[in-house]
């Protein structure tokens, strides 16, 4: 699809600098873009690449330094590109109907505009909303709900009593509503505690491939509206995740933890059970949250502490060698060096 700069600027509340009639055919990276391409400058680090680029036009911030060539100036280039990518790559339309190889229980309710793909299974009492799409091999258990215009990619599995909100996206291989990991141990071994709650996924949630979110033990596990979950993320039973939370790859949240709105867990973050992370907290990669974190700024480390304090400690760690040598010199002058000291 081709678009003029004037048309594109109108979609993102932008201002065209240069030829508003210029037509571009695709969005492409700065280093490889040609005359028919639109590229973008996400921040000041890419200005040098932008000046070298052969792109026909650029999307840049209104505050960016002056650049040569045709441009669309906007408040937030990254957000503008996200909007424009939808124009150049619109999602494929949902084709209504139930594939002949699908198995749909007679007690299920499938909206006329929904699409049920090959080899899907839809259980008793399940409800599939208008415009929803189930990819190849999706399993929807008994009494589940898939909201309007939700999209489940191939081989997603919904255990019974999972509710998915409208316009949610669940990527391939993800399992929603499996039993939480809870056992009572004794000399006789480990006895499973039945997990009889459900799982509620809010509207416009996106869940990556091969993620797993457990059902609640008694009450429901909940994922708030607008939350985005990366590939290979584990969320335990009874967890309560707020709105617009970001859970990055390989992060894990143990049972009954609570995450406030707009929390961010970077890659490989671990959150222990029954802790609460306040609204807006950002947890740095590979950190471990072992106690409650009130709302506010970023935290890092094991256990996670305020990011500024973590940075200060890291600087001090780098100075330990010189501090130790200084202490040894002072000790020698005072004649109190311990025998057997081999520090250096």
Number of C-alpha atoms within 10 A of each C-alpha: 9 12 16 14 27 18 14 23 20 12 13 20 13 24 19 22 17 14 14 17 12 15 20 21 15 19 20 15 16 22 13 11 18 18 14 17 21 27 27 25 22 16 13 13 9 12 18 10 14 22 13 10 19 20 25 19 30 27 26 29 22 15 10 14 9 8 13 11 14 19 25 27 23 21 16 18 23 17 12 23 21 11 14 18 12 10 16 14 11 10 8 6 8 16 14 17 15 20 15 11 13 18 17 20 14 11 14 18 17 21 16 14 19 23 24 30 24 18 20 25 21 28 23 18 18 25 21 28 23 19 22 27 28 28 20 20 22 26 24 28 20 20 18 25 25 27 24 21 22 26 24 29 22 22 20 25 24 26 23 24 23 26 23 29 22 23 20 25 22 26 21 22 21 24 21 28 27 21 21 24 16 16 12 9 10 8 5 6 9 11 11 13 13 14 21 14 21 26 28 22 27 22 21 21 24 22 26 22 21 18 23 22 27 28 31 27 22 13 15 22 27 24 27 22 21 21 25 21 26 21 20 19 24 22 28 26 32 28 28 23 27 22 21 21 26 21 28 21 21 19 24 23 27 20 24 21 21 22 28 21 22 19 25 24 28 20 19 19 26 24 27 17 19 16 20 22 24 20 20 19 23 23 29 19 18 18 22 22 25 17 16 16 21 13 17 14 15 18 23 22 20 14 12 23 20 17 17 13 13 16 14 10 12 12 11 12 11 10 11 11 12 11 12 13 13 11 11 18 12 13 13 11 9 9 9 10 14 10 6 6 8 6 8 8
